[in-house]
Amino acid sequence: MERLKSILQFINEDDIVADIGCDHGYLDIYLTLNNDNKCIATDINKNALESAINNIKKNNLEDKIETKL
């Protein structure tokens, strides 16, 4: 959680963020919920991206976080 908080200070509210290698999508979810960012979550690993998609859906953020393989 501290890592996510420290990243937040470098991102302006309402910025569009590209997360390259999103893994589980935790950064994208955190930025969207706490800083009202729109995010593009990408990963070359299909399983990692599926995990991110599931986490995004659990948080009802499909309209704010785009995913790309």
C-alpha positions as CSV (number, residue, x, y, z in Angstrom):
1,M,0.0,0.0,0.0
2,E,2.9,2.4,0.8
3,R,4.3,1.9,-2.8
4,L,0.9,2.9,-4.3
5,K,0.6,5.9,-2.0
6,S,4.1,7.1,-3.0
7,I,3.3,6.7,-6.8
8,L,0.1,8.8,-6.3
9,Q,2.2,11.9,-5.6
10,F,3.6,11.9,-9.1
11,I,0.2,11.5,-10.9
12,N,-2.1,14.5,-11.3
13,E,-5.8,14.1,-10.7
14,D,-7.7,13.3,-13.9
15,D,-4.5,12.2,-15.8
16,I,-4.7,9.3,-18.2
17,V,-2.2,6.7,-17.0
18,A,-0.7,3.9,-19.1
19,D,0.4,1.0,-16.9
20,I,2.8,-1.1,-18.9
21,G,3.0,-4.6,-17.3
22,C,0.0,-4.1,-15.1
23,D,0.1,-7.6,-13.5
24,H,-3.0,-7.7,-11.2
25,G,-4.1,-4.1,-12.0
26,Y,-3.7,-2.9,-8.4
27,L,-2.0,0.4,-9.4
28,D,-4.8,1.2,-11.9
29,I,-7.5,0.4,-9.4
30,Y,-5.8,2.5,-6.7
31,L,-5.3,5.5,-9.0
32,T,-8.8,5.4,-10.3
33,L,-10.4,5.1,-6.8
34,N,-8.1,7.6,-5.0
35,N,-7.2,10.1,-7.7
36,D,-10.0,9.8,-10.3
37,N,-7.6,8.7,-13.0
38,K,-8.5,6.9,-16.2
39,C,-6.0,4.1,-16.9
40,I,-4.9,1.8,-19.7
41,A,-3.7,-1.4,-18.1
42,T,-1.5,-3.5,-20.4
43,D,0.4,-6.8,-20.1
44,I,2.0,-9.2,-22.4
45,N,1.0,-12.1,-20.2
46,K,-2.6,-13.1,-20.9
47,N,-3.0,-14.7,-17.4
48,A,-1.8,-11.6,-15.6
49,L,-4.1,-9.4,-17.7
50,E,-7.1,-11.7,-16.9
51,S,-6.3,-11.3,-13.2
52,A,-6.3,-7.5,-13.7
53,I,-9.6,-7.7,-15.6
54,N,-11.2,-9.7,-12.8
55,N,-10.0,-7.2,-10.2
56,I,-11.2,-4.3,-12.3
57,K,-14.6,-5.9,-12.6
58,K,-14.7,-6.6,-8.8
59,N,-14.3,-2.8,-8.3
60,N,-16.8,-1.9,-11.0
61,L,-14.2,0.2,-12.9
62,E,-14.7,-1.2,-16.4
63,D,-15.7,2.3,-17.6
64,K,-12.5,3.9,-16.2
65,I,-9.8,1.3,-16.8
66,E,-9.2,0.0,-20.3
67,T,-7.2,-3.2,-20.8
68,K,-4.9,-4.3,-23.6
69,L,-3.0,-7.5,-24.2
